[in-house]
């Protein structure tokens, strides 16, 4: 087994987190589009830049929201 430096470990962890966040954003986008239709570009950029916690909050809102704006509204 090759030796992995601390820097490599940090880079691997960061890469895995980014990959998981990208997957969460893709799944969220799919669910949002299935419920409300095509996602406008500005909203898609918002989704892609959101963190995991924000994506989870929005994902829970999909269940009861009546519009895409209601899901993505942070107030």
C-alpha positions as CSV (number, residue, x, y, z in Angstrom):
1,X,0.0,0.0,0.0
2,X,1.6,3.3,-1.0
3,X,2.3,6.0,1.6
4,X,-0.3,8.8,1.6
5,X,0.9,12.2,2.9
6,X,-1.2,14.5,5.1
7,X,-1.6,16.9,2.2
8,X,-2.8,14.0,-0.1
9,X,-5.2,12.9,2.6
10,X,-6.6,16.5,2.8
11,X,-6.9,16.7,-1.0
12,X,-8.7,13.3,-1.1
13,X,-11.1,14.3,1.6
14,X,-11.9,17.6,-0.1
15,X,-12.4,15.9,-3.4
16,X,-14.7,13.4,-1.9
17,X,-16.7,16.2,-0.2
18,X,-17.0,18.1,-3.5
19,X,-18.1,14.9,-5.3
20,X,-20.8,14.2,-2.7
21,X,-22.0,17.8,-2.8
22,X,-22.2,17.7,-6.6
23,X,-24.2,14.5,-6.4
24,X,-26.6,16.0,-3.8
25,X,-27.1,19.0,-6.1
26,X,-27.8,16.8,-9.1
27,X,-30.3,14.7,-7.2
28,X,-32.0,17.9,-5.8
29,X,-32.2,19.4,-9.3
30,X,-33.8,16.2,-10.6
31,X,-36.4,16.2,-7.9
32,X,-37.1,19.9,-8.3
33,X,-37.5,19.5,-12.1
34,X,-39.8,16.5,-11.7
35,X,-42.1,18.4,-9.4
36,X,-42.0,21.9,-11.0
37,X,-40.7,21.5,-14.5
38,X,-37.5,22.9,-16.1
39,X,-35.2,24.8,-13.8
40,X,-34.2,28.3,-15.0
41,X,-30.4,28.9,-15.4
42,X,-30.2,31.4,-12.5
43,X,-31.8,28.9,-10.1
44,X,-29.6,26.1,-11.4
45,X,-26.5,28.2,-10.7
46,X,-27.9,28.8,-7.2
47,X,-28.3,25.1,-6.6
48,X,-24.9,24.2,-7.9
49,X,-23.2,26.8,-5.5
50,X,-25.2,25.7,-2.5
51,X,-23.7,23.8,0.4
52,X,-24.8,20.4,1.6
53,X,-26.8,21.8,4.5
54,X,-28.7,24.2,2.3
55,X,-29.4,21.5,-0.2
56,X,-30.9,19.3,2.6
57,X,-33.1,22.1,3.8
58,X,-34.4,22.7,0.2
59,X,-34.9,19.0,-0.3
60,X,-37.2,18.8,2.7
61,X,-39.2,21.8,1.4
62,X,-39.9,20.0,-1.9
63,X,-42.4,17.8,-0.1
64,X,-44.7,20.6,0.9
65,X,-43.9,23.6,-1.4
66,X,-46.3,24.7,-4.1
67,X,-43.7,26.4,-6.3
68,X,-40.0,26.3,-7.1
69,X,-39.6,29.8,-5.6
70,X,-41.1,28.5,-2.3
71,X,-38.5,25.8,-2.1
72,X,-35.5,28.0,-2.9
73,X,-36.7,31.0,-0.7
74,X,-34.4,31.4,2.2
75,X,-36.6,33.7,4.3
